[in-house]
Amino acid sequence: MTPFGMRMRFLRRQKGLTLQDQAACLDVSAAYISALEHGKRGRPSAIFVDQICVWLDLIWDEAEFLKYLAQMSHPNPSIRTAALPAEATFLANLMSQNIDRLSARQCQDLFERLQHFLKQETGMDFERSP
């Protein structure tokens, strides 16, 4: 499941709505919504995410957070390291070849450490407000 999919599902369920309700209102198939949630389709378009925000009646921070999660939910990200140090290329390959061996908790720990290095604050708890 993608970060966007987890958050969208949480918000939908919180409002007592179903995947079928969402699909019908947005004029797409339930299979498409499910595929977005599970990363079997690429990132949703910005326009589609805006439509979801309106449908879920999201405002300000909550809508921006869902949009951010959509940007961070590409199921096949690529990392270009050609102009970077050898260590960056090694790190990118190490992650690519081993990420499936990490638990959700280990991913969270690495994420928090990387945030610290980058001095960013972005929540990864998709079942709470930002």
Buried (B, 14 or more C-beta within 10 A) or exposed (E): EBBBBBBBBBBBEEEEBEBEBBBEEBEBEBEBBBBBBEBEBEBBEEEBBBBBBEBBEBEEEBBEBBBBBBEBBEBEEEEEBEEEEEEBBEBBEEEEEEEEEEEEEEEEEEEEEEBEEEEEEEEBEBEEEB
